[in-house]
Amino acid sequence: MYAIIEIAGQQFKVEKDQKLFVHRLESAEGDSVNFDKVLLIDNDGKVQVGSPIIEAAKVTAKVLKHVKGDKVIVFKKKRRKGYAKKNGHRQQFTQIQIEAIV
């Protein structure tokens, strides 16, 4: 059984007991979160598609930890103009584990 859900504007294919990284959530570590934007559910070949979401469905997950992603270096340069700018970024992520698809 799997579901396709929307979390913070991104779509994820999730199954029970799967761990995944999503954009930073406001929940504390150890909290349980519910995702109501379920777009599709496949239950052993029986597919249920929402328009755009399935009203009675929800996915429950547990927040495991908050982490930072890899550093991304942004370097801009214009040759012969004396312009060079270096910038870095580390994205904030939350690791969650899917507990149930209802």
Secondary structure, 3 states (H helix, E strand, C coil): CEEEEEECCEEEEEECCCEEEEECCCCCCCCEEEECCEEEEEECCEEEECCCCCCCCCEEEEEEEEEEEEEEEEEEEECCCCEEEEEEEEEEEEEEEEEEEC
